Amino acid sequence: MVWTQDRARLAAHKRHHPDADDGDLRRDLRAARLADYIERTVAAAPPLTGEQKDRLALLLRPSNSEERVA
């Protein structure tokens, strides 16, 4: 669980800098927890078809045109 390191980093930051912006640290923690959840879910699931993988990948791709990579 790598996300626990991000949680500890956020806690230490809040303890030493209570008024500082912690948005980036919170984003990193959420991303790490999501990655952990996805890894555990995929490991427990039966093998996916190519179509199923493509459909799930669409959920993680940026949805607005400004964020899309050409």
PyMOL Python script that loads the backbone (N, CA, C, O; Angstrom):
from pymol import cmd

cmd.read_pdbstr("""\
ATOM      1  N   MET A   1       0.835  -1.188   0.000  1.00  0.00           N
ATOM      2  CA  MET A   1       0.000   0.000   0.000  1.00  0.00           C
ATOM      3  C   MET A   1       0.875   1.246   0.000  1.00  0.00           C
ATOM      4  O   MET A   1       1.240   1.770   1.052  1.00  0.00           O
ATOM      5  N   VAL A   2       1.194   1.693  -1.168  1.00  0.00           N
ATOM      6  CA  VAL A   2       2.027   2.886  -1.308  1.00  0.00           C
ATOM      7  C   VAL A   2       1.262   4.134  -0.876  1.00  0.00           C
ATOM      8  O   VAL A   2       1.866   5.124  -0.464  1.00  0.00           O
ATOM      9  N   TRP A   3      -0.074   4.085  -0.971  1.00  0.00           N
ATOM     10  CA  TRP A   3      -0.850   5.272  -0.639  1.00  0.00           C
ATOM     11  C   TRP A   3      -0.695   5.678   0.827  1.00  0.00           C
ATOM     12  O   TRP A   3      -0.945   6.833   1.171  1.00  0.00           O
ATOM     13  N   THR A   4      -0.292   4.761   1.684  1.00  0.00           N
ATOM     14  CA  THR A   4      -0.109   5.124   3.092  1.00  0.00           C
ATOM     15  C   THR A   4       1.040   6.111   3.258  1.00  0.00           C
ATOM     16  O   THR A   4       1.034   6.923   4.184  1.00  0.00           O
ATOM     17  N   GLN A   5       2.018   6.043   2.371  1.00  0.00           N
ATOM     18  CA  GLN A   5       3.114   7.015   2.402  1.00  0.00           C
ATOM     19  C   GLN A   5       2.600   8.399   2.029  1.00  0.00           C
ATOM     20  O   GLN A   5       3.011   9.397   2.621  1.00  0.00           O
ATOM     21  N   ASP A   6       1.702   8.460   1.050  1.00  0.00           N
ATOM     22  CA  ASP A   6       1.109   9.743   0.670  1.00  0.00           C
ATOM     23  C   ASP A   6       0.254  10.299   1.805  1.00  0.00           C
ATOM     24  O   ASP A   6       0.240  11.507   2.042  1.00  0.00           O
ATOM     25  N   ARG A   7      -0.460   9.416   2.506  1.00  0.00           N
ATOM     26  CA  ARG A   7      -1.274   9.849   3.642  1.00  0.00           C
ATOM     27  C   ARG A   7      -0.386  10.426   4.739  1.00  0.00           C
ATOM     28  O   ARG A   7      -0.720  11.452   5.331  1.00  0.00           O
ATOM     29  N   ALA A   8       0.736   9.778   5.014  1.00  0.00           N
ATOM     30  CA  ALA A   8       1.670  10.261   6.033  1.00  0.00           C
ATOM     31  C   ALA A   8       2.283  11.597   5.618  1.00  0.00           C
ATOM     32  O   ALA A   8       2.465  12.488   6.448  1.00  0.00           O
ATOM     33  N   ARG A   9       2.599  11.728   4.337  1.00  0.00           N
ATOM     34  CA  ARG A   9       3.171  12.983   3.829  1.00  0.00           C
ATOM     35  C   ARG A   9       2.170  14.132   4.005  1.00  0.00           C
ATOM     36  O   ARG A   9       2.549  15.231   4.410  1.00  0.00           O
ATOM     37  N   LEU A  10       0.894  13.875   3.699  1.00  0.00           N
ATOM     38  CA  LEU A  10      -0.143  14.893   3.867  1.00  0.00           C
ATOM     39  C   LEU A  10      -0.307  15.259   5.343  1.00  0.00           C
ATOM     40  O   LEU A  10      -0.419  16.437   5.680  1.00  0.00           O
ATOM     41  N   ALA A  11      -0.323  14.262   6.215  1.00  0.00           N
ATOM     42  CA  ALA A  11      -0.480  14.525   7.647  1.00  0.00           C
ATOM     43  C   ALA A  11       0.674  15.354   8.190  1.00  0.00           C
ATOM     44  O   ALA A  11       0.459  16.285   8.966  1.00  0.00           O
ATOM     45  N   ALA A  12       1.890  15.025   7.792  1.00  0.00           N
ATOM     46  CA  ALA A  12       3.053  15.787   8.254  1.00  0.00           C
ATOM     47  C   ALA A  12       2.998  17.216   7.735  1.00  0.00           C
ATOM     48  O   ALA A  12       3.330  18.159   8.454  1.00  0.00           O
ATOM     49  N   HIS A  13       2.580  17.372   6.487  1.00  0.00           N
ATOM     50  CA  HIS A  13       2.478  18.715   5.901  1.00  0.00           C
ATOM     51  C   HIS A  13       1.454  19.550   6.672  1.00  0.00           C
ATOM     52  O   HIS A  13       1.712  20.709   6.994  1.00  0.00           O
ATOM     53  N   LYS A  14       0.282  18.952   6.969  1.00  0.00           N
ATOM     54  CA  LYS A  14      -0.756  19.677   7.708  1.00  0.00           C
ATOM     55  C   LYS A  14      -0.299  20.005   9.127  1.00  0.00           C
ATOM     56  O   LYS A  14      -0.637  21.061   9.660  1.00  0.00           O
ATOM     57  N   ARG A  15       0.460  19.113   9.732  1.00  0.00           N
ATOM     58  CA  ARG A  15       0.936  19.331  11.098  1.00  0.00           C
ATOM     59  C   ARG A  15       1.923  20.499  11.151  1.00  0.00           C
ATOM     60  O   ARG A  15       1.864  21.325  12.062  1.00  0.00           O
ATOM     61  N   HIS A  16       2.825  20.565  10.176  1.00  0.00           N
ATOM     62  CA  HIS A  16       3.869  21.588  10.193  1.00  0.00           C
ATOM     63  C   HIS A  16       3.479  22.873   9.462  1.00  0.00           C
ATOM     64  O   HIS A  16       4.055  23.930   9.721  1.00  0.00           O
ATOM     65  N   HIS A  17       2.514  22.791   8.558  1.00  0.00           N
ATOM     66  CA  HIS A  17       2.072  23.958   7.778  1.00  0.00           C
ATOM     67  C   HIS A  17       0.542  23.955   7.699  1.00  0.00           C
ATOM     68  O   HIS A  17      -0.017  23.730   6.625  1.00  0.00           O
ATOM     69  N   PRO A  18      -0.138  24.199   8.817  1.00  0.00           N
ATOM     70  CA  PRO A  18      -1.600  24.059   8.846  1.00  0.00           C
ATOM     71  C   PRO A  18      -2.348  24.994   7.901  1.00  0.00           C
ATOM     72  O   PRO A  18      -3.462  24.678   7.485  1.00  0.00           O
ATOM     73  N   ASP A  19      -1.767  26.122   7.558  1.00  0.00           N
ATOM     74  CA  ASP A  19      -2.460  27.071   6.691  1.00  0.00           C
ATOM     75  C   ASP A  19      -2.037  26.977   5.232  1.00  0.00           C
ATOM     76  O   ASP A  19      -2.575  27.694   4.388  1.00  0.00           O
ATOM     77  N   ALA A  20      -1.092  26.116   4.924  1.00  0.00           N
ATOM     78  CA  ALA A  20      -0.581  26.000   3.555  1.00  0.00           C
ATOM     79  C   ALA A  20      -1.554  25.206   2.680  1.00  0.00           C
ATOM     80  O   ALA A  20      -2.344  24.400   3.171  1.00  0.00           O
ATOM     81  N   ASP A  21      -1.475  25.454   1.389  1.00  0.00           N
ATOM     82  CA  ASP A  21      -2.303  24.737   0.421  1.00  0.00           C
ATOM     83  C   ASP A  21      -1.830  23.283   0.336  1.00  0.00           C
ATOM     84  O   ASP A  21      -0.641  23.019   0.158  1.00  0.00           O
ATOM     85  N   ASP A  22      -2.758  22.359   0.462  1.00  0.00           N
ATOM     86  CA  ASP A  22      -2.396  20.944   0.395  1.00  0.00           C
ATOM     87  C   ASP A  22      -3.121  20.227  -0.742  1.00  0.00           C
ATOM     88  O   ASP A  22      -3.240  19.001  -0.737  1.00  0.00           O
ATOM     89  N   GLY A  23      -3.597  20.986  -1.699  1.00  0.00           N
ATOM     90  CA  GLY A  23      -4.353  20.417  -2.814  1.00  0.00           C
ATOM     91  C   GLY A  23      -3.590  19.370  -3.603  1.00  0.00           C
ATOM     92  O   GLY A  23      -4.143  18.330  -3.961  1.00  0.00           O
ATOM     93  N   ASP A  24      -2.320  19.642  -3.875  1.00  0.00           N
ATOM     94  CA  ASP A  24      -1.515  18.680  -4.635  1.00  0.00           C
ATOM     95  C   ASP A  24      -1.321  17.386  -3.854  1.00  0.00           C
ATOM     96  O   ASP A  24      -1.379  16.298  -4.427  1.00  0.00           O
ATOM     97  N   LEU A  25      -1.091  17.501  -2.560  1.00  0.00           N
ATOM     98  CA  LEU A  25      -0.901  16.304  -1.735  1.00  0.00           C
ATOM     99  C   LEU A  25      -2.191  15.492  -1.642  1.00  0.00           C
ATOM    100  O   LEU A  25      -2.159  14.262  -1.676  1.00  0.00           O
ATOM    101  N   ARG A  26      -3.316  16.177  -1.524  1.00  0.00           N
ATOM    102  CA  ARG A  26      -4.605  15.480  -1.484  1.00  0.00           C
ATOM    103  C   ARG A  26      -4.889  14.778  -2.812  1.00  0.00           C
ATOM    104  O   ARG A  26      -5.393  13.655  -2.832  1.00  0.00           O
ATOM    105  N   ARG A  27      -4.565  15.444  -3.913  1.00  0.00           N
ATOM    106  CA  ARG A  27      -4.751  14.837  -5.235  1.00  0.00           C
ATOM    107  C   ARG A  27      -3.886  13.589  -5.371  1.00  0.00           C
ATOM    108  O   ARG A  27      -4.347  12.559  -5.862  1.00  0.00           O
ATOM    109  N   ASP A  28      -2.623  13.685  -4.932  1.00  0.00           N
ATOM    110  CA  ASP A  28      -1.717  12.542  -5.007  1.00  0.00           C
ATOM    111  C   ASP A  28      -2.225  11.371  -4.161  1.00  0.00           C
ATOM    112  O   ASP A  28      -2.132  10.214  -4.573  1.00  0.00           O
ATOM    113  N   LEU A  29      -2.758  11.677  -2.988  1.00  0.00           N
ATOM    114  CA  LEU A  29      -3.288  10.630  -2.121  1.00  0.00           C
ATOM    115  C   LEU A  29      -4.487   9.948  -2.775  1.00  0.00           C
ATOM    116  O   LEU A  29      -4.581   8.720  -2.773  1.00  0.00           O
ATOM    117  N   ARG A  30      -5.394  10.733  -3.329  1.00  0.00           N
ATOM    118  CA  ARG A  30      -6.566  10.138  -3.987  1.00  0.00           C
ATOM    119  C   ARG A  30      -6.166   9.285  -5.181  1.00  0.00           C
ATOM    120  O   ARG A  30      -6.729   8.212  -5.400  1.00  0.00           O
ATOM    121  N   ALA A  31      -5.199   9.758  -5.951  1.00  0.00           N
ATOM    122  CA  ALA A  31      -4.732   8.992  -7.113  1.00  0.00           C
ATOM    123  C   ALA A  31      -4.080   7.686  -6.673  1.00  0.00           C
ATOM    124  O   ALA A  31      -4.298   6.647  -7.297  1.00  0.00           O
ATOM    125  N   ALA A  32      -3.295   7.723  -5.619  1.00  0.00           N
ATOM    126  CA  ALA A  32      -2.633   6.516  -5.122  1.00  0.00           C
ATOM    127  C   ALA A  32      -3.648   5.512  -4.586  1.00  0.00           C
ATOM    128  O   ALA A  32      -3.513   4.308  -4.809  1.00  0.00           O
ATOM    129  N   ARG A  33      -4.658   6.002  -3.884  1.00  0.00           N
ATOM    130  CA  ARG A  33      -5.692   5.101  -3.359  1.00  0.00           C
ATOM    131  C   ARG A  33      -6.508   4.499  -4.491  1.00  0.00           C
ATOM    132  O   ARG A  33      -6.867   3.323  -4.445  1.00  0.00           O
ATOM    133  N   LEU A  34      -6.802   5.301  -5.505  1.00  0.00           N
ATOM    134  CA  LEU A  34      -7.533   4.795  -6.662  1.00  0.00           C
ATOM    135  C   LEU A  34      -6.720   3.726  -7.385  1.00  0.00           C
ATOM    136  O   LEU A  34      -7.258   2.688  -7.770  1.00  0.00           O
ATOM    137  N   ALA A  35      -5.427   3.977  -7.570  1.00  0.00           N
ATOM    138  CA  ALA A  35      -4.560   2.997  -8.232  1.00  0.00           C
ATOM    139  C   ALA A  35      -4.530   1.687  -7.445  1.00  0.00           C
ATOM    140  O   ALA A  35      -4.594   0.608  -8.035  1.00  0.00           O
ATOM    141  N   ASP A  36      -4.435   1.774  -6.130  1.00  0.00           N
ATOM    142  CA  ASP A  36      -4.436   0.575  -5.295  1.00  0.00           C
ATOM    143  C   ASP A  36      -5.747  -0.188  -5.449  1.00  0.00           C
ATOM    144  O   ASP A  36      -5.747  -1.412  -5.571  1.00  0.00           O
ATOM    145  N   TYR A  37      -6.854   0.530  -5.444  1.00  0.00           N
ATOM    146  CA  TYR A  37      -8.168  -0.105  -5.594  1.00  0.00           C
ATOM    147  C   TYR A  37      -8.294  -0.793  -6.956  1.00  0.00           C
ATOM    148  O   TYR A  37      -8.778  -1.921  -7.046  1.00  0.00           O
ATOM    149  N   ILE A  38      -7.860  -0.114  -7.998  1.00  0.00           N
ATOM    150  CA  ILE A  38      -7.941  -0.690  -9.343  1.00  0.00           C
ATOM    151  C   ILE A  38      -7.084  -1.947  -9.432  1.00  0.00           C
ATOM    152  O   ILE A  38      -7.524  -2.958  -9.978  1.00  0.00           O
ATOM    153  N   GLU A  39      -5.873  -1.893  -8.904  1.00  0.00           N
ATOM    154  CA  GLU A  39      -4.985  -3.061  -8.941  1.00  0.00           C
ATOM    155  C   GLU A  39      -5.605  -4.256  -8.217  1.00  0.00           C
ATOM    156  O   GLU A  39      -5.554  -5.377  -8.722  1.00  0.00           O
ATOM    157  N   ARG A  40      -6.187  -4.027  -7.044  1.00  0.00           N
ATOM    158  CA  ARG A  40      -6.807  -5.121  -6.296  1.00  0.00           C
ATOM    159  C   ARG A  40      -8.032  -5.669  -7.021  1.00  0.00           C
ATOM    160  O   ARG A  40      -8.249  -6.880  -7.050  1.00  0.00           O
ATOM    161  N   THR A  41      -8.830  -4.783  -7.603  1.00  0.00           N
ATOM    162  CA  THR A  41     -10.036  -5.204  -8.311  1.00  0.00           C
ATOM    163  C   THR A  41      -9.696  -6.009  -9.555  1.00  0.00           C
ATOM    164  O   THR A  41     -10.310  -7.045  -9.812  1.00  0.00           O
ATOM    165  N   VAL A  42      -8.727  -5.543 -10.325  1.00  0.00           N
ATOM    166  CA  VAL A  42      -8.323  -6.256 -11.537  1.00  0.00           C
ATOM    167  C   VAL A  42      -7.729  -7.618 -11.180  1.00  0.00           C
ATOM    168  O   VAL A  42      -7.977  -8.602 -11.877  1.00  0.00           O
ATOM    169  N   ALA A  43      -6.958  -7.682 -10.118  1.00  0.00           N
ATOM    170  CA  ALA A  43      -6.351  -8.950  -9.708  1.00  0.00           C
ATOM    171  C   ALA A  43      -7.409  -9.979  -9.298  1.00  0.00           C
ATOM    172  O   ALA A  43      -7.212 -11.180  -9.484  1.00  0.00           O
ATOM    173  N   ALA A  44      -8.515  -9.518  -8.747  1.00  0.00           N
ATOM    174  CA  ALA A  44      -9.562 -10.421  -8.277  1.00  0.00           C
ATOM    175  C   ALA A  44     -10.573 -10.774  -9.366  1.00  0.00           C
ATOM    176  O   ALA A  44     -11.345 -11.719  -9.205  1.00  0.00           O
ATOM    177  N   ALA A  45     -10.578 -10.041 -10.452  1.00  0.00           N
ATOM    178  CA  ALA A  45     -11.565 -10.241 -11.514  1.00  0.00           C
ATOM    179  C   ALA A  45     -11.103 -11.308 -12.505  1.00  0.00           C
ATOM    180  O   ALA A  45      -9.907 -11.568 -12.640  1.00  0.00           O
ATOM    181  N   PRO A  46     -12.060 -11.919 -13.192  1.00  0.00           N
ATOM    182  CA  PRO A  46     -11.677 -12.847 -14.264  1.00  0.00           C
ATOM    183  C   PRO A  46     -11.055 -12.056 -15.413  1.00  0.00           C
ATOM    184  O   PRO A  46     -11.230 -10.840 -15.490  1.00  0.00           O
ATOM    185  N   PRO A  47     -10.334 -12.731 -16.304  1.00  0.00           N
ATOM    186  CA  PRO A  47      -9.704 -12.023 -17.427  1.00  0.00           C
ATOM    187  C   PRO A  47     -10.736 -11.237 -18.244  1.00  0.00           C
ATOM    188  O   PRO A  47     -11.847 -11.709 -18.482  1.00  0.00           O
ATOM    189  N   LEU A  48     -10.349 -10.039 -18.662  1.00  0.00           N
ATOM    190  CA  LEU A  48     -11.243  -9.181 -19.435  1.00  0.00           C
ATOM    191  C   LEU A  48     -10.978  -9.344 -20.925  1.00  0.00           C
ATOM    192  O   LEU A  48      -9.865  -9.663 -21.343  1.00  0.00           O
ATOM    193  N   THR A  49     -12.019  -9.118 -21.714  1.00  0.00           N
ATOM    194  CA  THR A  49     -11.842  -9.112 -23.163  1.00  0.00           C
ATOM    195  C   THR A  49     -11.229  -7.782 -23.568  1.00  0.00           C
ATOM    196  O   THR A  49     -11.209  -6.839 -22.776  1.00  0.00           O
ATOM    197  N   GLY A  50     -10.737  -7.700 -24.780  1.00  0.00           N
ATOM    198  CA  GLY A  50     -10.178  -6.452 -25.286  1.00  0.00           C
ATOM    199  C   GLY A  50     -11.197  -5.330 -25.277  1.00  0.00           C
ATOM    200  O   GLY A  50     -10.874  -4.190 -24.943  1.00  0.00           O
ATOM    201  N   GLU A  51     -12.435  -5.653 -25.645  1.00  0.00           N
ATOM    202  CA  GLU A  51     -13.502  -4.649 -25.655  1.00  0.00           C
ATOM    203  C   GLU A  51     -13.785  -4.134 -24.246  1.00  0.00           C
ATOM    204  O   GLU A  51     -13.992  -2.935 -24.055  1.00  0.00           O
ATOM    205  N   GLN A  52     -13.794  -5.019 -23.271  1.00  0.00           N
ATOM    206  CA  GLN A  52     -14.021  -4.610 -21.888  1.00  0.00           C
ATOM    207  C   GLN A  52     -12.887  -3.722 -21.389  1.00  0.00           C
ATOM    208  O   GLN A  52     -13.129  -2.735 -20.695  1.00  0.00           O
ATOM    209  N   LYS A  53     -11.667  -4.067 -21.734  1.00  0.00           N
ATOM    210  CA  LYS A  53     -10.517  -3.248 -21.337  1.00  0.00           C
ATOM    211  C   LYS A  53     -10.604  -1.859 -21.952  1.00  0.00           C
ATOM    212  O   LYS A  53     -10.340  -0.862 -21.280  1.00  0.00           O
ATOM    213  N   ASP A  54     -10.975  -1.791 -23.236  1.00  0.00           N
ATOM    214  CA  ASP A  54     -11.107  -0.494 -23.908  1.00  0.00           C
ATOM    215  C   ASP A  54     -12.181   0.355 -23.239  1.00  0.00           C
ATOM    216  O   ASP A  54     -11.992   1.555 -23.039  1.00  0.00           O
ATOM    217  N   ARG A  55     -13.304  -0.264 -22.894  1.00  0.00           N
ATOM    218  CA  ARG A  55     -14.399   0.482 -22.262  1.00  0.00           C
ATOM    219  C   ARG A  55     -13.979   1.030 -20.892  1.00  0.00           C
ATOM    220  O   ARG A  55     -14.292   2.170 -20.548  1.00  0.00           O
ATOM    221  N   LEU A  56     -13.273   0.208 -20.124  1.00  0.00           N
ATOM    222  CA  LEU A  56     -12.802   0.664 -18.817  1.00  0.00           C
ATOM    223  C   LEU A  56     -11.732   1.749 -18.958  1.00  0.00           C
ATOM    224  O   LEU A  56     -11.686   2.683 -18.157  1.00  0.00           O
ATOM    225  N   ALA A  57     -10.880   1.630 -19.964  1.00  0.00           N
ATOM    226  CA  ALA A  57      -9.840   2.636 -20.181  1.00  0.00           C
ATOM    227  C   ALA A  57     -10.455   3.989 -20.509  1.00  0.00           C
ATOM    228  O   ALA A  57      -9.900   5.026 -20.147  1.00  0.00           O
ATOM    229  N   LEU A  58     -11.602   3.988 -21.196  1.00  0.00           N
ATOM    230  CA  LEU A  58     -12.277   5.251 -21.513  1.00  0.00           C
ATOM    231  C   LEU A  58     -12.650   6.029 -20.253  1.00  0.00           C
ATOM    232  O   LEU A  58     -12.677   7.260 -20.266  1.00  0.00           O
ATOM    233  N   LEU A  59     -12.931   5.327 -19.190  1.00  0.00           N
ATOM    234  CA  LEU A  59     -13.298   5.994 -17.936  1.00  0.00           C
ATOM    235  C   LEU A  59     -12.141   6.787 -17.342  1.00  0.00           C
ATOM    236  O   LEU A  59     -12.357   7.747 -16.603  1.00  0.00           O
ATOM    237  N   LEU A  60     -10.913   6.387 -17.664  1.00  0.00           N
ATOM    238  CA  LEU A  60      -9.744   7.046 -17.090  1.00  0.00           C
ATOM    239  C   LEU A  60      -9.145   8.106 -18.007  1.00  0.00           C
ATOM    240  O   LEU A  60      -8.262   8.859 -17.595  1.00  0.00           O
ATOM    241  N   ARG A  61      -9.612   8.167 -19.220  1.00  0.00           N
ATOM    242  CA  ARG A  61      -9.091   9.164 -20.154  1.00  0.00           C
ATOM    243  C   ARG A  61      -9.745  10.514 -19.890  1.00  0.00           C
ATOM    244  O   ARG A  61     -10.880  10.574 -19.418  1.00  0.00           O
ATOM    245  N   PRO A  62      -9.030  11.603 -20.193  1.00  0.00           N
ATOM    246  CA  PRO A  62      -9.623  12.934 -20.019  1.00  0.00           C
ATOM    247  C   PRO A  62     -10.885  13.071 -20.861  1.00  0.00           C
ATOM    248  O   PRO A  62     -10.967  12.542 -21.970  1.00  0.00           O
ATOM    249  N   SER A  63     -11.861  13.782 -20.323  1.00  0.00           N
ATOM    250  CA  SER A  63     -13.132  13.904 -21.030  1.00  0.00           C
ATOM    251  C   SER A  63     -13.278  15.204 -21.801  1.00  0.00           C
ATOM    252  O   SER A  63     -14.102  15.285 -22.712  1.00  0.00           O
ATOM    253  N   ASN A  64     -12.497  16.227 -21.457  1.00  0.00           N
ATOM    254  CA  ASN A  64     -12.648  17.467 -22.215  1.00  0.00           C
ATOM    255  C   ASN A  64     -11.499  17.619 -23.202  1.00  0.00           C
ATOM    256  O   ASN A  64     -10.410  17.086 -22.990  1.00  0.00           O
ATOM    257  N   SER A  65     -11.749  18.344 -24.266  1.00  0.00           N
ATOM    258  CA  SER A  65     -10.795  18.427 -25.373  1.00  0.00           C
ATOM    259  C   SER A  65      -9.497  19.127 -24.984  1.00  0.00           C
ATOM    260  O   SER A  65      -8.468  18.881 -25.613  1.00  0.00           O
ATOM    261  N   GLU A  66      -9.510  19.983 -23.979  1.00  0.00           N
ATOM    262  CA  GLU A  66      -8.301  20.696 -23.569  1.00  0.00           C
ATOM    263  C   GLU A  66      -7.261  19.750 -22.977  1.00  0.00           C
ATOM    264  O   GLU A  66      -6.063  20.009 -23.087  1.00  0.00           O
ATOM    265  N   GLU A  67      -7.696  18.665 -22.357  1.00  0.00           N
ATOM    266  CA  GLU A  67      -6.776  17.751 -21.699  1.00  0.00           C
ATOM    267  C   GLU A  67      -6.317  16.622 -22.608  1.00  0.00           C
ATOM    268  O   GLU A  67      -5.392  15.888 -22.258  1.00  0.00           O
ATOM    269  N   ARG A  68      -6.938  16.471 -23.755  1.00  0.00           N
ATOM    270  CA  ARG A  68      -6.580  15.377 -24.656  1.00  0.00           C
ATOM    271  C   ARG A  68      -5.224  15.620 -25.286  1.00  0.00           C
ATOM    272  O   ARG A  68      -4.875  16.747 -25.638  1.00  0.00           O
ATOM    273  N   VAL A  69      -4.482  14.566 -25.419  1.00  0.00           N
ATOM    274  CA  VAL A  69      -3.174  14.638 -26.066  1.00  0.00           C
ATOM    275  C   VAL A  69      -3.365  14.316 -27.531  1.00  0.00           C
ATOM    276  O   VAL A  69      -4.014  13.330 -27.879  1.00  0.00           O
ATOM    277  N   ALA A  70      -2.799  15.149 -28.391  1.00  0.00           N
ATOM    278  CA  ALA A  70      -2.989  14.946 -29.833  1.00  0.00           C
ATOM    279  C   ALA A  70      -2.136  13.820 -30.344  1.00  0.00           C
ATOM    280  O   ALA A  70      -2.169  13.511 -31.535  1.00  0.00           O
TER     281      ALA A  70
END
""", "prot")
cmd.dss("prot")
cmd.show_as("cartoon", "prot")
cmd.util.cbc("prot")
cmd.orient("prot")
